[in-house]
Amino acid sequence: MSEGTRTAPLVEGQVDEAIVGRVIAATETAPLEGRIAAGLEAVIDLAETDPAAARSALRELRGDHRSLARLEACLGGDGDRATLRLGAAIQVALSELASPNPDLRDRWLELTKWLEGGW
């Protein structure tokens, strides 16, 4: 849902499926080796428009098993490891978005390390 240039990540208390779809679409159009980076870039672009709303959406996402499963499938690999990878990245993002001047781009390396399983 959009209003002007802002994106509402929550619709009626649930993570907006269109936003999850945009992130997944970004990964599907990227070359295989760049899919995680493309998805992360899409998430950061959305978060920059409204960090507080992005933080709220990430908190809601943790309880949205359907959306989590879709995102975990994009990560690929073992299901339990994909869950851990995504959960860790969400926690890093939540921590950054709670800071006085959030900048997820400053956390790019840490986020990609978790998402790509390079830990």
N, C-alpha and C positions, 0 to 999 in steps of 0.2 A: 504494500500500500504506500503510495507516495502523496506528499502534500508539498507543492512547490519543489524545492530541491532536496528536501529531507525525506528520508526513508523511514517508515515506521516498522521496526523489526518485530513488533508484537501486534497481533490482531486478536481482540477479545481474550487477552491473557495467554495466548498460544504463540509460538514462534511462527511467523508468517511463512507459509510454504513457498511463496514466490521468492523469498530471500534465499531459502535453502536451495530452491531450484536454480537461482542465479549463480550461486556458488558452485553447484554441481555442473551447470552448463559451462562455466568458465574452465572447469577441469576437463570436461569432455572435448572441448575445442582445442585444448593445448596438446602439444606433443607429449607422448607418454612420460618422458623424463622431466617434463616441466609441469605436470598436472598439479602437484602439491603446491608449487609456487604460485600457479595461476589461481588456485582456490584460495590460498592465503591472501593474495593480492586483492581478490574480490571481497574477502571478509574485511580487510583493513580499509578498503575504499568505503565500504558501508559504515564501518565503525567511526571513521573520521567525520561523518556527517553529524553524528550525535553520539558521543562516547557514553553518556549516561543510559541512553536507550539501548545501545549495543551491550552494555554490561547487564542490563535487565534481561535482554534477549538471551544472552549466554547463560544466565542463571536459569531461565525457563528451559533452555535447550537441554540442560542436564536432566530434566525430568521428561523430556519429549522423546520417548524411545523410538518412535517411528522415524523422526528426523535424524536422530543419532545413528540409527542403523543405516540410513541412506548415506550419511557422511562417512561412516566407518567402511562401507562397501567401496567408496571412492578411494580410501587409503589402501585397500587391498591387504593381502597377507593374512596371517592368522587372526581370527576373530577376537580373541582375548587381547592380543598385542595391539590390534587396531583400536580397541576400546581404551586401553591404557594410553596409547599415543594421543588419541583425540582428547581424552580426559585431562591429560597433563597440559596439552596446548590450551584448552579452555581455562584451566586454572591460571596459567601464565598470563593469558589475555585478561582474565578477570582482575588479577592483581595489578596489571598495568592500567587498566581502565579505571581502577579505583584511585589511582594516584592523582595529585593535583593538576598535573599537565600530562595527560596520557598520550603516549606516542608508540603505537604498536610497531611502527617501522624500526624503532630502536631495539625492539625485541625480536626482529626478523630471524636472526641466526638461532636464537634459542627456540623459537616457535618451529622453524623448519627442522631443527634437530629432533624435536619430539615427533613431529608429524611424519618425518621420513624414517623414523626408527633408528636414528644414529646415536643412540645413547647407550 
